[in-house]
Amino acid sequence: MTSNRAGTAIFVGIAIFIASLNSLQARVNGELGYRMGDGFGAALISIIGGLLIIVVSLLLSPVGRAGLSRVPQALKDRRLL
């Protein structure tokens, strides 16, 4: 029972940390929009940056590459819509 509570506490701590990163990202996006003078441009940069991080992470991960290799067949079989 104690190890279960310890595991829960760790996951709660991780969730709080991730939530704080979310707030930081909003602040960075706001500052970028202010300095650029264009909120939509700042949002576009933020989205493209995040997408690039996800794509690079998938390509560097063996599990990610294996999953990506199954996407064309899943689309063809209409299992992924």
N, C-alpha and C positions, 0 to 999 in steps of 0.2 A: 504494500500500500504506500509506503514511503517513497519508493522509487517512482511510482505513478505520479505522486504529487510533485516530485522533483522534475520529472519530465514535463508536466503541465506548466510549472513555473518557468522552465526554460523556454517553452513555446510562447508563453505570455510575454516574456522578456523580448523575444525575437519579434513578436507582433508589435510591441510598443516601439522598438527600434525602427521597424519598417514604416510605421505610421509617422515617425519623426522625419524619416527620409522623404516621405510624401510631402510634408510641410516644407521641407527644404527645397524640393523640386519646384513647388509653387512659387516660392520666394525667388529662386533663380530665374524662372520663366518670367515673372513680373519685372525683375530688374532688366532682363534681356529685352523685353518689350519696351520698357521705358527708354533704354539707351538706343535702341534701334528706331524708336518712334513709330513702331508698327507691331501691334500685338499679334496680328495674324501671321506676320513673317516670323516672329519669335516662336509662335506655336508650331509653325511648319518646321523650323529648325529643331525644335524639341522632339517632335514626332519622328522626323527623319533620323535624328541621332539615336533615339531609342530603338527604332527599327534596325538600324545598322548594328547596334549592340546585340540585339536578339539574333540577327542573321549570322553574325560572326560567331556567337556562342553556339548556335546550332551546327555550324560548319566545323567548329573545333571539337565538338563532342561526338564520339562514336555513336552513341545512342541517338543523338540528334540527326546525324547523317543517315542512319538506318531508317529513322522515321520519315525523313524527307524523301528518301528513295521510294517509299511506299505510297507517297501522295499521288503521283500520276495514275497508278492503277486504281487507287481508291476513288479518284475522280471519275475514271472511266467506268467503274462498276457502280457509280452513283452511291457509294457508301459515305462519301464526304461531300456534303453540300452546304 
